[in-house]
Amino acid sequence: MEKYKVAVIGCGTIANNAHIPAYMNNPKAEIKYFCDIIPEKAQKAVEKYGCGIAVTDYHDVMKDDEVKAVSVCTPNKMHSIIACDFLRAGKNVLCEKPAARIYSEALEMQRVAHETGKILNIGVVNRFNTAVNMIKERITRGDLGEIYHVNVNFSVRRSIPGLGGAFTTKAIAGGGALIDWGVHYLDIVMYCCDDPEPVTASGKAFCVLGKDMKNYVYEHMWAEDTLDYNGTYDVDDSVTAFIRTAGPTITLNGAWARNIGPSECFIDFLGDKGGIRLIYQGKFTFYTTKDGKLWEETPDFVSEPMFQKEIDAFVNCIETNEKLPSYIDKAVLTSKIMQGIYDSSDSGREIVF
């Protein structure tokens, strides 16, 4: 069987932890290029995985007619630029979340995807999560009745990633806790509730605990290899928001860092017949009444590897041109909400879409 040639653009943590292993496990895919602006990272990938060509300029990959699809795993600043370039070059694209730093960039990505007719999926990988899809099925068949409100909480004590690096530099990342973690939680809500159109957003983003970088005491620091005390910290380490949609209202409280422990990472779906609490990337409990009594159920199930399912579905798109649940038309709605929250925070007023 002839394999589809693919490329990975950006050879950092998400590429090595998720995209590359999933491509390696897919019988239809073959990685032809590893691309990174740091030559050592691309070469290390070639040596580690025993395949591919190391390059530093993604334009070299664009010129290769054999390459049918790419994963964009770069910092957020380059998402829209690289994705649009590859779409125009006739390649299918899986771009890591968030779609872009700001809503206008995400809209441009959507426009180019429509213009070229190529697939543009965004790495909102929870749309391939077993528990999330079980919840969506229950909501769709009416187990919860009408979903009138969803409460989102993703708060940890002190876990700001890579102080002073790309994650904490607004010009590169577009934001902090909201755009890095909140995008996943909001996307789960949108997916399970059938992607309702956002109506208004009101919120406040706080840049507080990480501002004094040299005196920041922490529990964990993901991407600590990018720590740079001479770098920049100008993003939100916590955020609160209220969103109205054409479906349920949404409340959101999130924090990379707060002076409260323990961590709380869950989503509550509230319906007039029942409710569900999902522990992020874990199990869920369904609450309702039965025979005049309070009743609850925590299903036991085996979770399938969501990154593998995401990559497998993307590879299949190469031949089917199928629009997946993670297609840009869906993901752009979450970008719209996050932009509204940031705009509300900056202006001190509710944003009407």
N, C-alpha and C positions, 0 to 999 in steps of 0.2 A: 504494500500500500504506500503510495506517495504521500509524504507528509507535507503539511503546510509550513512554510518557513515564516518564523516570527522573530521579533526583536524586542529586547527589553531596554528601554531608555531610562537611565538612572539605576545605578547598582547599589543602592543603599539598603536600609533595614527592611522596608516593606517588599522590595524586590527579592531579597534573599530569603525572607521569612515566608513569603506567600507566592508571589507571581512565578519566580523561577522554578521552585520545586513542583508547583502545579503544572507548569508546562512540561517539565521533565517527566511527569507521571501521565501525561496525556498522549495516547498512542498516535494521535493525528497531527501532533505538533513537533516541530524541531526548531530550537533556538539557533538562528544563524548569526545574530549579532548581540553583543553586550556593549552598551554605549554609556559612557560616563565622562564628564569633563575632567575628572581626576583619573588619569591613565591607569594608575595602580588598581583602582576599584574594578575597572573593566577587565583588566588582565587577570586579576585574582579570580573573577567569576569564570573566565575561560579555564583556568587551571583547576578550580574547585569542581566544576561540573563536567569537565572533559569534552567540551564542545564549543562551537561558536568562534566568532572573530571579535577581538577587542578593538573598539573605535572610540574616539573622543568627540566626533562631530556627527550629530544625528542626520545632517544633510547627506552624509555618505550612505546612510541606510535608506533614505528616501529615494535615491537614484537606482536602487536595486529592485528590478521588476519581480524577482523571485519572492521578495518579502510581501506577504499578504496582510499581515496584522502586526500591531505593536502594543506593548504595555508602556504607558507613560507613568514613571514612578519618580518623578523629579519633585523638587520643591514647588509649592503652589504657584509661584510667580510665573513659571514656565508652562503651566498646564495648557492654557488657551493657545499660546503661541505654537508649541510643539504639536498639540492635537490638531489644530487647524492646518498646519503645514503638511502633516501626514495625510489628513483627509483629502486635501487638494492633490496630493501625490497618488491618490487612489488606494490608500491603505485603510483597513479597518482599525479602529482605535479603542482600547480599554484604558481610560485615564483614571488614575487614583483619585479618591475623594480629597477635598471637595472638588467639584467641577472646576472652579476657578476662585481667585481671591475675591472678586466682586461680581455682582449680578450681571453687569454689562458684558463682562468677559465671557460668562456662561452663556448669555444670549448669543454672542458672536459664535461660540462653539456650536450651538444649536442651529444657527443659520447656515453655517458651513456644512454641517452634517446633512441638512435638508438639501442644500445646493448640490452637493456631490453625490448624494445617495448612498454614501458609505455608512457603516455602523459606527456609532459613537456611544459606547457604554461608559458609565461612571462607576467607580469602585465602591458603591454603596453595598458592600458585601453581605450585609444582614438580610437583604432581599433573597439570599440563598441559604439563610439560617433555618434549621429544622424547626425550632421552637417558634420563630417568627411566622413561618408559613402555617404552622398548626393554629396559631392565634388568628391569623388572617382567615383561615377556613372557618373557624368558629364564628367570627364576626360576620362573615359573608352568609352563613346559613342561619343567622339570627339568634344564636345562643345568648348573646348579650343584649338583644333588643336594639334600641336606638342608642348609639354611642353619642353621648352629649358632651363629655369632657374627657381629656387625657392629661394626666399629670406626669411630667418628666423630671427625673432627678439624677444627675451624674456628678456627684461631689466626693472628692477625696481630700485627705488632710493637707499634704504638701507634696505634690508630684509634678511640678512644672518641668516639661522636657527641655533639655539642652539650653539652659540659660545663656543668653547672649548670641545664640545661633539663629538658624533659619526659622525655627519654630516660634521664637519670641521677637522676631523682627517683622513689623506690620507690612513693610514694603515688599517683603518676600512671601509671607504667609497669608496676609490679608486680615488676620485676627489671631486670637489665641484659643482659649478653652471652647468657645462656641463653634468656631470653624473647624477645629481639630477633632473634638469629641462630640460636640452638640450636633454636628451634621449627621452622625450615625443615629442618634436618638430621634431627632426630628424626622429623619428618613424612614425609620421604623414606623413611626406614627402615621406618616403620610401613606406609606405602603399598605399598612393594615386597614386604614380607613379609606382606601380606594382613591388616594391622591386628590383630596378636595382642594379647590382653588383657595389660596390665601386671600383674606379680605382686609385685615388690619394687623398691625404688630406694634406693641409697646414694650420697651425694655430698657435695661440699664446694664452696661458692661463696665466692670471695675478692673483697673490696673493698679494693684495695691501691694500684694505680698512679695512680688518678685522685683519690685523697682530698685530696692537696695540689694543688688545681686550678691555682693561680697559678704553680706551678713545674712543671706537667706539660708535658713536651716531646713533640711528636707528629709522626708522618709524615703522617697524614690526619685530618681531622675532618669526617665527614659531618654535615649539619645544623649547621654552624658558625654559621649565622645565629641559632641559639637559645642560643649560648654566653652564660653569665652567671656570672661569678666570684663573685657574691654569692648564687648559687642553691645548689642541693643536689646532693651526690654521695653517695648511700647505696645504690648497687646493685652487683652483681657485675661486675667487669671480666674475671674468668676463672672457670672452673668445671670440675670433674672429677666423673665419675659412673659408676656401674655399675648396670645395669638388667636384671632378669630379666623375661622375658615368657613367655607360653604358647608362643611360638616360640623365636627365638634370644635369646641374651644380647646386651647392647649395652654397649660402653664408649664414653665420651664425654670428650673434652678440648677445651675451647673458650676463646677469649680475644679480647676486644676489644683488649686490650693486654697485651703481655708483653715481657720484656727478651731476646728471642730473635728473630732473623730468619733466613730469609725467611718469608713467609706460607705456611701449609699448610692447605688447605681441600679435604678429600676424605672419601669414605666407602668403606670396604672391606667387601664382602659375602663372607663365607667359607663355602663349602660343601664337602661331602665329595667332590664331583666337579670342582669348579672354583670360581674366585673372580673378583670384579669389583672394580676400583677406579674409582670415579666421581670425576672432578675437578668440584667444584661449579660448576654452570652451564657445564660444558664437555663434553669427550669422556669416554669410558670405555674401559678395557682389560679383556678377558676372558682369564683365565689358566686353563689346564688341561693335560692330557697327551693326546697323540695318537700312535698307532703306537709306543708305548713311549718317546716323547720329550716334553720340555717344549714347550708350545705356547702362543702368545698371539695375540690379535687386537684391534686397535683399529679398530672400524668407522668408515667415513667416511660422514657423513650431514649433511643440512641441517636445522638446528633451526628449528622453527616458532616464531613469537612467542608465548610462553606466556601473557602477560597478555591478548593478544587472544583466545587460545583460551579463557581463563578467562571473560572478559566475554561472548564469544559464547555459551558454554555456559550462562551465567547468564541471559542474555536469552531463550534458548530455553526455560528453565525456566518463564518467565512463562506460556507456553501449555501446556507439557507437564506441569508440576509434578514433573518428574523429580528424583530424589535423586542428585546428582552425587557423585563420589569425595570432593569437598571439603565434603560436607554435614556439619552439626554433629555427627551421630552418630559420624563418623570422627574429626573434629578434636578432639573432647573428650578422646579418649584421650591425645593429646599434652599437653593441659593437665593431665591426671591425672599423667603422668610428671614434668612440670616441677614441679608442686606437691610431688610426692614428693621430688624432688631438693632443693628449697628447704627442705622440712620436715626432711629428713635432715641438711642442713647446720646448721640451727638447733638441732636436738636432739642432734646427735652420735651418731645411731644409724640403723640401716637402717629404712626404712619398709615395712611390709607392707600391701598394698592390700586 
